[in-house]
Amino acid sequence: MSGERLSVGIIGASGYAGGELLRLLLGHPSVTVTQITSERFVGKFAYQVHPHLRGQTRLRFTSREACQACDVLFLAVPHGESQVHIDHYAALARRIIDLSADFRLRDAAQYAAVYQRDHRAPEWLPRFVYGLPEINRDALAGAEYASGVGCNATATILALHALVLGGLIEPDQPIIVDIKVGSSEAGATPTASSHHPARSGVVRPFQLTGHRHEAEVRQAFAPLGAYDVRMAVTSVEMVRGVSAAVHVSLPAGLAERDLWGHYRAIWNDEPFVRVVHERTGVHRHPEPRLLAGTNYADVGWDYDPATGRTVLLCALDNLGKGAAGSAVQCMNSMCGFDEMTALTFGGIFP
């Protein structure tokens, strides 16, 4: 699209993902953020909740009921809320991107099984495109509704994608996914487990079986087979970040060039996925700390040719590529903008 800027609203802009959305959209040359909502902080300036945005915007939080019509509406509210108000939001905006889990799964029965409650708007489920451009780019182009992506699901999908598509991973083996996550994944509201004195310094198993993001991964790969994905998630001393190590068995005797060939075939033309696989050095594998604040995902692997034992790796920022970054990337595709617009920040080091 060209010409006038599109008007954008963010429902639930006071949380971590909402704040990251606001930061990214304030730097987008083709949109103007016209309204942000928060039921808790009505009347406050955005920078009073997101202090890093001081001097970037004079927007104040309004209530959800005060939201006006706009071109694009982002929903950054807790899981379960978007589905209750989706008809109202659809009357306000032609395009909606929901960061919650409400519209990620296509089937209402599967949603009920995973989230232990019936979906409140099941007729809307097929209308949303799963918002991971790396696997759904064609469907997102010109779409009106896109779902959010689970950060752990995103890391798992991207870790597996090249070798699943390359036919090296058959769906007849358990795929064990060991995921380490930072504290911001728990959201902005402190809990007994995320309160700093209880969270700092921990390596705490969080959910070792039955993680709800498994369903997203199975859905993503369903056209290629019924993959048996089993996640184990551990909280570690980190604010932003997801580090996924996916354990699979490949045929023994593969050469490095064989694996490089599969990765290059899938990722060479992708703007936000980088292959990190070095023989030596401190940073020879994907590392989430280097990705904080970015929309990049780094993927890699380690492989034992004698046995075929393989660990597939992916690191990303849970608030970036795992949430707000992918949401803005979706908006760019949906609205006809260059996909990389407002998303090229490369991170900082050290």
PEMO-V229222 format. One record per residue. N is the residue number from 1. RES is the residue in three letters. SS is DSSP state (H for helix, E for strand, - for the rest). Layout:
n = <N & N>
res = <RES & RES>
ss = <SS & SS>
This chain:
n = <1 & 2 & 3 & 4 & 5 & 6 & 7 & 8 & 9 & 10 & 11 & 12 & 13 & 14 & 15 & 16 & 17 & 18 & 19 & 20 & 21 & 22 & 23 & 24 & 25 & 26 & 27 & 28 & 29 & 30 & 31 & 32 & 33 & 34 & 35 & 36 & 37 & 38 & 39 & 40 & 41 & 42 & 43 & 44 & 45 & 46 & 47 & 48 & 49 & 50 & 51 & 52 & 53 & 54 & 55 & 56 & 57 & 58 & 59 & 60 & 61 & 62 & 63 & 64 & 65 & 66 & 67 & 68 & 69 & 70 & 71 & 72 & 73 & 74 & 75 & 76 & 77 & 78 & 79 & 80 & 81 & 82 & 83 & 84 & 85 & 86 & 87 & 88 & 89 & 90 & 91 & 92 & 93 & 94 & 95 & 96 & 97 & 98 & 99 & 100 & 101 & 102 & 103 & 104 & 105 & 106 & 107 & 108 & 109 & 110 & 111 & 112 & 113 & 114 & 115 & 116 & 117 & 118 & 119 & 120 & 121 & 122 & 123 & 124 & 125 & 126 & 127 & 128 & 129 & 130 & 131 & 132 & 133 & 134 & 135 & 136 & 137 & 138 & 139 & 140 & 141 & 142 & 143 & 144 & 145 & 146 & 147 & 148 & 149 & 150 & 151 & 152 & 153 & 154 & 155 & 156 & 157 & 158 & 159 & 160 & 161 & 162 & 163 & 164 & 165 & 166 & 167 & 168 & 169 & 170 & 171 & 172 & 173 & 174 & 175 & 176 & 177 & 178 & 179 & 180 & 181 & 182 & 183 & 184 & 185 & 186 & 187 & 188 & 189 & 190 & 191 & 192 & 193 & 194 & 195 & 196 & 197 & 198 & 199 & 200 & 201 & 202 & 203 & 204 & 205 & 206 & 207 & 208 & 209 & 210 & 211 & 212 & 213 & 214 & 215 & 216 & 217 & 218 & 219 & 220 & 221 & 222 & 223 & 224 & 225 & 226 & 227 & 228 & 229 & 230 & 231 & 232 & 233 & 234 & 235 & 236 & 237 & 238 & 239 & 240 & 241 & 242 & 243 & 244 & 245 & 246 & 247 & 248 & 249 & 250 & 251 & 252 & 253 & 254 & 255 & 256 & 257 & 258 & 259 & 260 & 261 & 262 & 263 & 264 & 265 & 266 & 267 & 268 & 269 & 270 & 271 & 272 & 273 & 274 & 275 & 276 & 277 & 278 & 279 & 280 & 281 & 282 & 283 & 284 & 285 & 286 & 287 & 288 & 289 & 290 & 291 & 292 & 293 & 294 & 295 & 296 & 297 & 298 & 299 & 300 & 301 & 302 & 303 & 304 & 305 & 306 & 307 & 308 & 309 & 310 & 311 & 312 & 313 & 314 & 315 & 316 & 317 & 318 & 319 & 320 & 321 & 322 & 323 & 324 & 325 & 326 & 327 & 328 & 329 & 330 & 331 & 332 & 333 & 334 & 335 & 336 & 337 & 338 & 339 & 340 & 341 & 342 & 343 & 344 & 345 & 346 & 347 & 348 & 349 & 350>
res = <MET & SER & GLY & GLU & ARG & LEU & SER & VAL & GLY & ILE & ILE & GLY & ALA & SER & GLY & TYR & ALA & GLY & GLY & GLU & LEU & LEU & ARG & LEU & LEU & LEU & GLY & HIS & PRO & SER & VAL & THR & VAL & THR & GLN & ILE & THR & SER & GLU & ARG & PHE & VAL & GLY & LYS & PHE & ALA & TYR & GLN & VAL & HIS & PRO & HIS & LEU & ARG & GLY & GLN & THR & ARG & LEU & ARG & PHE & THR & SER & ARG & GLU & ALA & CYS & GLN & ALA & CYS & ASP & VAL & LEU & PHE & LEU & ALA & VAL & PRO & HIS & GLY & GLU & SER & GLN & VAL & HIS & ILE & ASP & HIS & TYR & ALA & ALA & LEU & ALA & ARG & ARG & ILE & ILE & ASP & LEU & SER & ALA & ASP & PHE & ARG & LEU & ARG & ASP & ALA & ALA & GLN & TYR & ALA & ALA & VAL & TYR & GLN & ARG & ASP & HIS & ARG & ALA & PRO & GLU & TRP & LEU & PRO & ARG & PHE & VAL & TYR & GLY & LEU & PRO & GLU & ILE & ASN & ARG & ASP & ALA & LEU & ALA & GLY & ALA & GLU & TYR & ALA & SER & GLY & VAL & GLY & CYS & ASN & ALA & THR & ALA & THR & ILE & LEU & ALA & LEU & HIS & ALA & LEU & VAL & LEU & GLY & GLY & LEU & ILE & GLU & PRO & ASP & GLN & PRO & ILE & ILE & VAL & ASP & ILE & LYS & VAL & GLY & SER & SER & GLU & ALA & GLY & ALA & THR & PRO & THR & ALA & SER & SER & HIS & HIS & PRO & ALA & ARG & SER & GLY & VAL & VAL & ARG & PRO & PHE & GLN & LEU & THR & GLY & HIS & ARG & HIS & GLU & ALA & GLU & VAL & ARG & GLN & ALA & PHE & ALA & PRO & LEU & GLY & ALA & TYR & ASP & VAL & ARG & MET & ALA & VAL & THR & SER & VAL & GLU & MET & VAL & ARG & GLY & VAL & SER & ALA & ALA & VAL & HIS & VAL & SER & LEU & PRO & ALA & GLY & LEU & ALA & GLU & ARG & ASP & LEU & TRP & GLY & HIS & TYR & ARG & ALA & ILE & TRP & ASN & ASP & GLU & PRO & PHE & VAL & ARG & VAL & VAL & HIS & GLU & ARG & THR & GLY & VAL & HIS & ARG & HIS & PRO & GLU & PRO & ARG & LEU & LEU & ALA & GLY & THR & ASN & TYR & ALA & ASP & VAL & GLY & TRP & ASP & TYR & ASP & PRO & ALA & THR & GLY & ARG & THR & VAL & LEU & LEU & CYS & ALA & LEU & ASP & ASN & LEU & GLY & LYS & GLY & ALA & ALA & GLY & SER & ALA & VAL & GLN & CYS & MET & ASN & SER & MET & CYS & GLY & PHE & ASP & GLU & MET & THR & ALA & LEU & THR & PHE & GLY & GLY & ILE & PHE & PRO>
ss = <- & - & - & - & - & E & E & E & E & E & E & - & - & - & - & H & H & H & H & H & H & H & H & H & H & H & - & - & - & - & E & E & E & E & E & E & E & - & - & - & - & - & - & - & E & H & H & H & H & - & H & H & H & - & - & - & - & - & - & E & E & E & - & H & H & H & - & - & - & E & E & E & E & E & E & - & - & - & - & - & - & H & H & H & H & H & H & H & H & H & H & H & E & E & E & E & E & E & - & - & - & - & - & - & - & - & - & H & H & H & H & H & H & H & H & - & - & - & - & - & - & H & H & H & H & H & H & - & E & - & - & - & H & H & H & H & H & H & H & H & - & - & - & - & E & E & E & - & - & - & H & H & H & H & H & H & H & H & H & H & H & H & H & H & H & - & - & - & - & - & - & - & - & E & E & E & E & E & E & E & E & - & H & H & H & H & - & - & - & - & - & - & - & - & - & H & H & H & H & - & - & - & E & E & E & E & E & - & - & - & - & - & H & H & H & H & H & H & H & H & H & H & H & H & - & - & - & E & E & E & E & E & E & E & E & E & - & - & - & - & - & E & E & E & E & E & E & E & E & - & - & - & - & - & - & H & H & H & H & H & H & H & H & H & H & H & H & - & - & - & - & - & E & E & E & - & - & - & - & - & - & - & - & - & - & - & - & H & H & H & H & - & - & - & - & - & E & E & E & E & E & E & E & - & - & - & - & - & E & E & E & E & E & E & E & E & - & - & - & H & H & H & H & H & H & H & H & H & H & H & H & H & H & H & H & - & - & - & - & - & - & - & - & - & - & - & - & - & - & ->
